[in-house]
Amino acid sequence: MQVKDNIITARNVVKTYGTFIALDNFSCVIPKGVTGLLGPNGAGKTTFIRALLGIHPFQGGCIQFLDYTLPEDILAVKDKIGYQPEVDTKMLNTTAMRYVTHMATMAGLSHSSAKQRAFDTLHYVGLEEARYRDMNTFSQGMMQKVKLATALVHDPLLLILDEPTAGCDPKSHDQMLDLIVDLGKKHGKNIIISTHLLPDVERTADNVVVLNHGKTIIQGELSKILKQKGETINLQLRVSGDYREFAKILEKNDFEITKIAETINVIIDRKNENAYLRLFQIARDAGMNIRMLTAYHQSLEDVFLATIKNYKDEVVING
């Protein structure tokens, strides 16, 4: 992949808080398009976002944002990034129109341009009939749309959306994902989505970057990652005995387990013709019967859970 196709290149970024290492020589490449930023709590996602925004300066390494190098050029890129924070930024006793207009002027637009852009952007996100309502009356889904409008109003080169569907009801959740898809596919926006909802990433993103312990453990085109993982078969099974005990037995026999509940999710090598027979043999030896066994389509969640569980070194899958 050529550098010109990348919106962000991070190299050996280090960020610590006291003795805690939040980013540990973190490196990643984020191409133009829509990218999902994934990882368990404490993986470094929020720290990376704050480093991009210049909120938390990092101690080592560099981040290339198009032709700009961070942290040296942080002031020059402020108006080129739009940020939708997870935490509400609601202003009391003001309308959505006034608030988004204010945020547009903060990004450098003249008052007249800011007012027109706020008017148009609130219409785009579906709040045209609520522009002049007090935001105190807004639902959580409406507030998420206001935050998206403030991120989008100055037409930035990069949108960073932190948990953009948090608190949304099913209808608002679906509308938000439709907006993200439209921004990425139709309008060609570069977007980073940080979320714990993996199906949202599958629906909206072209690429993913997965972090754990401050490092990148997998990155690349989503379709290629899922295709590569397609060399395995995902099985869901149920046994007659104690499923937790059976899962432990399978792990001792080198089976890869991604989920342990009343049903157990197991990953096997597609080329391993004896895997099915071994499953039944292990069950018999344990005095159990396999009562259900089905194959299912591997999702991003399956890949994520397996990658985090088996994390050792960085895995890079470039598109």
C-alpha positions in Angstrom: 0.0 0.0 0.0 1.4 3.4 -1.0 1.8 6.2 1.6 -0.5 8.4 -0.4 -3.3 5.9 0.3 -2.9 6.3 4.0 -4.6 8.9 6.2 -2.5 8.1 9.3 0.8 6.3 9.9 1.9 5.9 13.5 5.4 4.8 14.2 6.7 3.5 17.6 4.4 5.8 19.6 5.0 5.7 23.4 2.6 7.1 26.0 2.8 6.5 29.7 0.9 7.6 32.7 3.3 7.1 35.6 4.3 3.5 35.5 1.4 2.5 33.3 2.3 2.1 29.6 -0.8 3.0 27.5 0.9 2.9 24.1 3.9 0.6 23.9 5.9 1.4 20.7 2.5 1.5 19.0 2.6 1.4 15.2 -0.3 1.2 12.7 -1.3 2.2 9.3 -4.8 3.6 8.7 -5.7 3.9 5.0 -8.2 6.3 3.6 -11.8 5.2 4.0 -13.6 3.9 7.1 -11.6 2.1 9.8 -12.7 0.4 12.9 -10.5 0.9 16.0 -11.0 -2.1 18.3 -9.6 -3.5 21.5 -10.6 -4.5 25.0 -10.9 -1.9 27.8 -7.5 -0.4 28.5 -6.0 -1.5 25.2 -5.0 2.0 24.2 -7.8 3.1 21.8 -8.7 6.3 23.8 -5.1 7.2 24.3 -4.4 6.9 20.6 -7.3 9.1 19.8 -6.3 11.7 22.4 -2.8 11.7 20.9 -4.2 12.4 17.5 -6.2 15.3 18.9 -3.2 16.7 20.8 -5.1 16.3 24.1 -2.5 14.0 25.6 1.0 14.5 24.2 3.0 11.3 23.7 6.6 10.8 24.8 8.1 9.0 21.9 7.5 8.1 18.2 5.6 10.1 15.7 2.2 10.1 13.9 2.0 11.1 10.3 -1.4 12.6 9.4 -1.4 13.1 5.6 1.5 15.6 5.1 1.6 16.6 8.7 3.8 15.2 11.5 2.6 15.0 15.0 3.2 16.3 17.6 5.1 19.1 15.8 2.2 20.1 13.5 -0.6 19.6 16.0 -1.9 23.2 15.8 -2.0 23.0 12.0 -4.3 19.9 12.0 -6.8 21.0 14.6 -9.4 22.2 12.1 -8.8 19.2 9.8 -10.1 16.7 12.3 -13.7 16.4 13.4 -14.3 14.6 16.8 -17.5 13.0 18.1 -16.7 12.2 21.8 -18.3 9.4 23.7 -19.1 11.8 26.6 -22.0 14.2 26.0 -21.0 17.8 25.4 -24.5 19.2 26.0 -24.7 22.9 26.6 -27.6 24.0 28.9 -30.3 26.3 27.7 -29.3 26.4 24.1 -30.5 25.1 20.8 -28.8 22.6 18.5 -28.5 25.3 15.9 -26.8 27.8 18.2 -24.5 25.1 19.6 -23.4 23.7 16.2 -22.9 27.2 14.9 -20.7 28.0 17.8 -18.6 24.9 17.3 -18.2 25.8 13.6 -16.9 29.2 14.5 -14.5 27.6 16.9 -13.2 25.5 14.0 -12.4 28.7 12.1 -15.5 29.4 10.0 -17.0 32.9 9.7 -20.2 33.4 11.6 -22.3 33.5 8.3 -20.6 30.4 7.0 -20.9 28.7 10.3 -24.6 29.4 10.5 -25.3 28.0 7.0 -23.1 25.0 7.6 -24.9 24.3 10.9 -28.3 24.6 9.2 -27.3 22.2 6.4 -25.5 19.7 8.7 -28.3 19.4 11.2 -30.6 18.7 8.2 -28.2 16.0 7.0 -28.1 14.2 10.3 -31.9 14.2 10.5 -32.5 17.0 13.0 -34.0 19.5 10.6 -37.2 19.7 12.7 -35.3 20.0 16.0 -32.8 22.7 15.0 -34.3 25.4 17.3 -35.3 23.2 20.2 -33.5 23.3 23.5 -31.0 20.4 23.6 -32.2 19.6 27.2 -35.3 18.1 25.6 -33.2 15.8 23.3 -33.1 12.0 23.6 -29.7 10.3 23.7 -30.0 9.3 20.1 -30.6 13.0 19.1 -27.6 14.1 21.2 -25.4 11.6 19.3 -26.6 13.2 16.1 -25.8 16.7 17.4 -22.3 15.5 18.3 -21.9 14.0 14.8 -23.0 17.4 13.4 -20.4 19.3 15.4 -17.7 16.9 14.2 -18.9 17.3 10.6 -19.8 20.9 10.4 -16.4 22.3 9.3 -16.0 19.6 6.6 -12.8 18.0 8.1 -10.5 15.7 6.3 -10.9 13.1 9.1 -13.8 12.2 11.4 -13.1 10.4 14.7 -16.2 8.8 16.2 -15.9 7.5 19.7 -18.7 5.1 20.5 -21.1 6.9 18.1 -24.1 4.7 18.9 -23.8 4.7 22.7 -27.2 5.1 24.4 -29.1 5.0 21.1 -32.4 3.2 20.9 -32.6 0.6 18.0 -34.0 3.1 15.5 -31.5 5.8 16.3 -28.7 3.2 16.3 -29.7 2.1 12.8 -29.9 5.7 11.6 -26.4 6.5 12.9 -24.9 3.5 11.1 -26.7 4.6 7.9 -25.1 8.0 8.3 -21.6 6.6 8.8 -22.0 4.3 5.7 -23.3 7.3 3.7 -20.4 9.5 4.8 -17.9 6.9 3.9 -19.3 5.4 0.7 -21.1 8.3 -0.9 -19.2 11.3 0.4 -15.7 9.7 0.6 -15.1 10.8 4.2 -12.1 9.3 6.1 -13.5 8.0 9.4 -12.1 6.2 12.4 -14.8 4.5 14.5 -13.8 3.4 18.0 -16.5 1.1 19.4 -17.0 -2.1 21.4 -19.9 -3.1 19.1 -18.2 -5.3 16.6 -21.3 -5.7 14.3 -21.3 -1.9 13.9 -17.8 -2.2 12.5 -18.7 -5.0 10.2 -21.5 -2.9 8.8 -19.6 0.3 8.3 -15.9 -0.2 8.0 -13.5 -1.2 5.2 -10.5 -1.7 7.5 -9.8 -2.6 11.1 -7.0 -1.9 13.6 -7.1 -4.1 16.8 -5.1 -3.0 19.8 -4.2 -4.9 23.0 -1.8 -3.8 25.7 -0.9 -0.7 23.8 0.2 -2.5 20.6 -1.4 -3.3 17.3 -2.1 -7.0 17.1 -4.0 -7.1 13.8 -4.7 -4.6 11.1 -5.8 -4.6 7.5 -8.8 -4.8 5.2 -11.8 -6.3 7.0 -12.8 -8.5 4.0 -9.3 -10.0 3.7 -9.0 -10.7 7.4 -12.3 -12.5 7.5 -11.3 -14.4 4.3 -8.0 -15.4 5.7 -9.7 -16.6 8.8 -12.0 -18.6 6.5 -9.4 -21.3 6.4 -10.9 -22.4 9.6 -14.4 -23.7 10.4 -16.4 -22.4 13.3 -18.5 -24.9 15.2 -21.1 -24.4 17.9 -21.8 -27.4 20.1 -23.8 -28.5 23.1 -23.0 -31.4 25.4 -25.0 -33.5 27.8 -22.7 -32.9 30.8 -21.0 -29.9 32.3 -20.1 -27.6 29.4 -17.5 -25.7 31.4 -15.6 -28.9 32.2 -15.9 -30.1 28.5 -14.5 -26.7 27.3 -11.5 -27.2 29.6 -10.9 -30.7 28.3 -11.1 -29.4 24.7 -8.5 -26.7 25.4 -6.2 -29.3 27.0 -6.5 -31.2 23.7 -5.4 -28.1 21.7 -8.9 -27.0 20.5 -9.4 -23.3 20.1 -12.4 -22.1 22.1 -13.8 -18.6 21.5 -16.9 -18.8 23.6 -18.0 -20.8 26.6 -21.7 -20.7 27.5 -24.5 -23.3 27.3 -23.1 -23.7 23.8 -19.4 -23.8 23.1 -17.8 -22.1 20.1 -14.8 -24.1 18.7 -12.5 -23.2 15.8 -11.0 -26.0 13.8 -8.7 -26.2 10.8 -10.7 -26.8 7.6 -8.0 -29.2 6.4 -8.1 -31.2 9.6 -10.3 -34.1 8.6 -10.0 -35.9 11.9 -11.2 -32.9 14.0 -14.8 -33.9 14.0 -14.0 -37.5 15.0 -11.7 -36.2 17.8 -14.5 -34.1 19.2 -16.8 -37.0 19.5 -14.0 -39.3 20.9 -13.1 -36.7 23.6 -16.8 -36.4 24.5 -17.1 -40.1 24.9 -13.9 -40.4 26.9 -15.3 -37.7 29.3 -18.6 -39.6 29.6 -20.6 -37.0 27.7 -22.5 -36.9 24.5 -22.5 -34.1 21.9 -26.1 -33.2 21.6 -25.8 -30.4 19.0 -23.1 -29.6 16.4 -23.5 -26.9 13.8 -21.1 -24.8 11.6 -21.7 -21.1 11.5 -20.4 -18.1 9.6 -17.4 -16.5 11.3 -18.0 -12.9 12.3 -15.6 -10.1 13.2 -16.4 -10.8 16.8 -15.1 -14.4 16.4 -11.9 -13.1 14.9 -11.5 -10.4 17.6 -12.0 -12.8 20.5 -9.7 -15.4 19.1 -7.0 -12.8 18.3 -7.2 -11.3 21.8 -7.2 -14.7 23.5 -4.2 -15.9 21.5 -2.3 -12.6 21.5 1.5 -13.0 21.4 3.0 -10.8 18.8 1.8 -8.3 16.3 -0.1 -9.7 13.4 -0.2 -7.5 10.3 -2.5 -8.2 7.4 -2.2 -5.4 4.9 -4.9 -4.8 2.3 
